[in-house]
Amino acid sequence: MWALRASAVLAGAIVLLIVVFLVLESLPVLRKVGILPFFTDSSWHPAEGLYNLTPMLWGTLFAMSGAVLVATPIGVLSAVFCHYYAPAAIARLYRRLIELLAGIPSVVYGFWGLVSLVPWIARIRPPGPSLLAGIVILTIMILPTIALMADAALAGVPQHYLRGAAALGLSRWATIRGVVFPAAKSGLFTGVILETGRAIGETMAILMVCGNVVQTPHSLFDPIRTLTANIALEMAFALGDHRSALFVSGLLLMVMIVILVIAAEIISKERIHG
């Protein structure tokens, strides 16, 4: 019991220390220019005193949203197929392949996207490195998260629920839609939260395929730069206010994750009370 309590306290302390570190490192530039310029300046040029993070925030949100919208139905429906339609041998093979997909390093995904996906997109519409490339890569990367979480959630549905549905004469799909999904909604929702967090925090693959142009995208084929890619690209040579501004980027990412967790808690409580 004491070991569990100590582990919980340690985990909470680590998160708080990370937040404190980000705030302390961000304070110099926040004291100097305030918060508003990070959303209203004309561009991102820290050497010239311009710190607009809005284009990179939009790039992050668009890439994350597109990937989650594509990966979620694919992952959930593939788990449904494995549990209720596929032969046992095919279901086992599918799970092994998804687990293998989850273990591939992000730089490998990025390299594949750079040498295969980006040229293919460039043939459709130049330049190639784009929001679309980022969405495709992120979709592939977060697919194992939602697929495995959905598989575990469906496996946890009590068998007597299924037997009861069969006794009522429900079809297989009616059982899945009306019995399985409501019973597994907590696990499915957890999978969506985890894949969204993964999509927000991905760096290397996005850096390699999105073009790293600081602009708000107006189409799927426009190059973008995400907040994580911005930190990775510029931290090595950033000094002074420039370095502090990059920590503001990290703090903004942390705020996004906190908002995601709060939204998850609110929705979970509403579902429980509902």
Buried (B, 14 or more C-beta within 10 A) or exposed (E): EEEEEEEEEEEEEEEEEEBEEBBEBBEBBBEBBEEEBBEEBEEBEBEEBBBBBBBBBBBBBBBBBBBBEBBBEEBBBBBBEBBBEBEEEEBEEBBEEBEEBBEEEBEEBBBBBBEEBBEEBBEEEEEBBBBBBBBBBBBBBBBBBBBBBBBBBBEEBEEEBBEEBEEEEBEBEEBBEBBBBEBBEBBBBBBBBBBBBBBBBBBBBBBBBBBBBBBEBEEBBBBBBBBBBBBBBBBEEBEEBBBBBBBBBBBBBBEBBEEBEEEBEEEBEEEEEE
